[in-house]
Amino acid sequence: MVISKFLLASLFISLFVLQLAKATQTENTNLNASPIPKIDCGSACSNRCRLASRQRLCHRACGTCCARCNCVPPGTSGNHEVCPCYASLTTHGGRRKCP
């Protein structure tokens, strides 16, 4: 009777250790996945807004869009097809949020 309880306890402990090892391996695999590198929103928005007539407004809107999308289209205007997320953000009035 004592031996069967000991074997049963050993079985449960070994299953627990195996499950713990599997979970740790899965976490390590997820950590090794290369994340998308963050772009420098400040310099990207400075480039995007350099010809804007309202520079502060342009930088603020561009910074918000860049932080959400991690993308800023090249050039000073247009090119929204390069960054669909950036182009899809709108204001409450339905206008494009991002310059």
Buried (B, 14 or more C-beta within 10 A) or exposed (E): EEEEEEEEEEEEEEEEEEEEEEEEEEEEEEEEEEEEEEBEBEEBBBBBBEEBEEEEEBBBBBBBBBEEBBBBBEEBEEBEEEBEEBBEBEEEEEEBBBB
